[in-house]
Amino acid sequence: CMYLDTQETKQKLPPALETIAILPECSSGERLPRVQDLCSQVIEAVKRRSDFESIVLSGEGEPTLRFQDMIKLVHDLRASSEIVLPPIRLTTNGLIDSPEDIAPQIMNCGIASLSVALMTADPEQYQELMAPTATNGHDKVCSLIKHAVSSGLEVETTAVDRPEIDKHKVEMLSQSLKVPGPVRWRPFFP
């Protein structure tokens, strides 16, 4: 992926941090980035390029699955005196247990904004499309959005512009959850 599709326009992404691909393997043979490695890489990248508009926590998996590591990473980045840190944004599928506890932690650690994949206004359709392990996935997503907004986080909702999605209902649900802006619609690639 070379371009980021934003609501305003497509933006060319910066080059990837090459060192991510050569992280040391853990005892199980997996390549799990360690917090200290990621922190060092982000600091070095920001030192090299001071024009970052934001740092986005996302990935090939759900960043909140390693929630405590994510919080520690943000804390360590904020504690660094080596750089002026741009705002940090978290992108998530929103399938988080105890959002009433998690949302304030996200806010208090220094994450400035949250992007949540709302996907659809219909809970049954959500189960079909997303196939989450929990049967109440849509409720979890909506609860996180609601608690994040009430915690003071800047929240945006996203969805994929699929033909079977009722965009108007998704927009109305997002507004009812007090998200200030419109849903950011991403293109559907069948």
C-alpha positions as CSV (number, residue, x, y, z in Angstrom):
1,C,0.0,0.0,0.0
2,M,1.6,3.2,-1.1
3,Y,-1.3,5.6,-0.5
4,L,-3.5,6.5,2.4
5,D,-7.1,7.3,1.5
6,T,-8.3,10.2,3.6
7,Q,-11.5,12.0,3.4
8,E,-9.9,15.0,1.8
9,T,-7.5,13.4,-0.7
10,K,-5.1,10.5,-1.3
11,Q,-1.8,11.0,0.3
12,K,1.4,9.2,-0.5
13,L,2.7,7.3,2.5
14,P,6.2,7.8,3.8
15,P,8.7,4.9,3.3
16,A,8.2,2.1,5.8
17,L,10.6,1.8,8.7
18,E,12.8,-0.9,7.3
19,T,14.1,-2.1,10.6
20,I,10.6,-3.4,11.5
21,A,11.3,-6.3,9.2
22,I,14.5,-7.4,11.1
23,L,13.3,-7.4,14.7
24,P,14.8,-10.2,16.8
25,E,12.7,-13.4,17.1
26,C,11.3,-14.3,20.5
27,S,11.6,-17.7,22.0
28,S,8.5,-19.0,20.3
29,G,10.0,-18.1,16.9
30,E,7.5,-15.2,16.3
31,R,8.7,-11.7,15.5
32,L,7.0,-9.7,18.1
33,P,8.2,-6.1,18.3
34,R,9.4,-5.2,21.7
35,V,8.3,-1.9,23.1
36,Q,11.8,-0.6,23.6
37,D,12.6,-1.5,19.9
38,L,9.5,0.3,18.6
39,C,10.2,3.3,20.8
40,S,13.7,3.6,19.6
41,Q,12.6,3.3,16.0
42,V,9.9,5.9,16.3
43,I,12.3,8.3,18.0
44,E,15.0,7.8,15.3
45,A,12.4,8.3,12.6
46,V,11.1,11.5,14.1
47,K,14.7,12.8,14.5
48,R,15.4,12.1,10.8
49,R,12.1,13.7,9.7
50,S,10.5,16.4,11.7
51,D,7.5,16.9,9.4
52,F,5.4,14.0,10.6
53,E,1.8,15.2,11.1
54,S,1.0,12.3,13.4
55,I,2.1,8.8,14.6
56,V,-0.6,6.2,14.0
57,L,-0.7,3.0,16.0
58,S,-2.2,0.3,13.8
59,G,-0.9,-2.8,12.1
60,E,-1.5,-6.1,10.5
61,G,-3.3,-7.1,13.8
62,E,-5.3,-5.2,16.3
63,P,-3.0,-2.9,18.3
64,T,-5.2,-3.2,21.5
65,L,-4.4,-6.9,21.7
66,R,-1.2,-5.8,23.3
67,F,-2.9,-3.0,25.2
68,Q,-0.4,-2.7,28.1
69,D,2.5,-2.7,25.6
70,M,0.7,0.0,23.6
71,I,0.2,2.2,26.6
72,K,3.9,1.7,27.7
73,L,5.0,2.6,24.1
74,V,3.0,5.9,24.2
75,H,4.2,6.6,27.7
76,D,7.9,6.0,26.8
77,L,7.6,8.1,23.6
78,R,6.0,11.0,25.6
79,A,8.8,10.7,28.2
80,S,11.5,11.1,25.6
81,S,13.3,14.4,25.7
82,E,15.0,13.6,22.4
83,I,12.1,14.6,20.2
84,V,9.1,16.8,19.9
85,L,6.4,14.2,19.4
86,P,3.6,14.7,16.9
87,P,0.0,13.7,18.0
88,I,-0.6,10.0,18.3
89,R,-3.6,8.3,16.8
90,L,-4.9,4.8,17.4
91,T,-6.8,2.8,14.8
92,T,-8.8,-0.1,16.1
93,N,-11.5,-2.5,15.2
94,G,-13.2,-1.5,18.5
95,L,-13.6,-5.0,19.8
96,I,-12.5,-4.2,23.3
97,D,-13.8,-5.5,26.6
98,S,-14.5,-3.0,29.3
99,P,-14.5,0.1,27.1
100,E,-15.6,2.2,30.1
101,D,-12.2,1.4,31.7
102,I,-10.1,1.3,28.5
103,A,-11.2,4.6,26.9
104,P,-10.0,6.8,29.7
105,Q,-6.7,4.9,29.7
106,I,-6.3,5.6,26.0
107,M,-6.9,9.3,26.7
108,N,-4.7,9.5,29.7
109,C,-1.7,7.9,28.2
110,G,-1.4,10.6,25.6
111,I,-3.2,9.2,22.6
112,A,-4.8,12.2,21.0
113,S,-7.4,10.6,18.7
114,L,-9.1,7.3,18.0
115,S,-10.2,5.9,14.6
116,V,-12.8,3.1,15.1
117,A,-14.1,0.7,12.4
118,L,-17.9,1.0,12.8
119,M,-18.5,-0.8,9.5
120,T,-22.3,-1.1,9.6
121,A,-25.3,0.1,11.6
122,D,-26.8,-3.4,11.7
123,P,-25.5,-5.8,14.4
124,E,-26.4,-8.9,12.5
125,Q,-24.7,-7.7,9.4
126,Y,-21.7,-6.8,11.5
127,Q,-21.4,-10.4,12.7
128,E,-21.7,-11.6,9.1
129,L,-19.1,-9.2,7.7
130,M,-16.6,-9.1,10.5
131,A,-17.0,-12.6,12.0
132,P,-15.8,-11.5,15.5
133,T,-15.3,-14.2,18.1
134,A,-17.7,-12.4,20.4
135,T,-21.4,-12.5,19.5
136,N,-21.9,-8.9,20.6
137,G,-19.1,-7.4,18.5
138,H,-21.2,-4.5,17.2
139,D,-22.3,-3.6,20.8
140,K,-18.6,-3.6,21.8
141,V,-17.7,-1.3,19.0
142,C,-20.5,1.2,19.7
143,S,-19.7,1.1,23.4
144,L,-16.0,1.9,22.8
145,I,-17.0,4.9,20.6
146,K,-19.5,6.2,23.2
147,H,-17.0,5.9,26.0
148,A,-14.1,7.3,24.0
149,V,-16.1,10.4,23.1
150,S,-17.2,10.9,26.7
151,S,-13.6,10.5,27.8
152,G,-12.6,13.5,25.6
153,L,-10.8,11.7,22.9
154,E,-11.1,13.0,19.3
155,V,-13.0,10.1,17.6
156,E,-13.6,9.3,14.0
157,T,-15.5,6.3,12.7
158,T,-14.6,4.4,9.5
159,A,-16.4,2.0,7.3
160,V,-15.9,0.2,4.0
161,D,-18.1,1.5,1.2
162,R,-19.6,-1.9,0.4
163,P,-22.8,-2.1,-1.8
164,E,-24.8,-3.9,0.9
165,I,-24.1,-1.3,3.6
166,D,-26.7,1.4,4.3
167,K,-24.4,4.4,4.4
168,H,-27.2,6.7,5.7
169,K,-27.8,4.4,8.7
170,V,-24.1,4.2,9.5
171,E,-23.8,8.0,9.4
172,M,-26.9,8.3,11.7
173,L,-25.5,5.7,14.2
174,S,-22.1,7.5,14.3
175,Q,-23.9,10.8,15.0
176,S,-26.0,9.2,17.7
177,L,-22.8,8.1,19.4
178,K,-21.7,11.8,19.4
179,V,-18.9,11.4,16.9
180,P,-18.5,15.0,15.6
181,G,-17.4,14.4,12.0
182,P,-18.8,12.3,9.2
183,V,-17.8,8.6,8.8
184,R,-14.6,8.2,6.8
185,W,-15.6,5.8,4.0
186,R,-12.9,3.6,2.6
187,P,-13.1,2.1,-0.8
188,F,-14.3,-1.5,-1.2
189,F,-12.1,-3.8,-3.2
190,P,-14.1,-7.0,-4.0
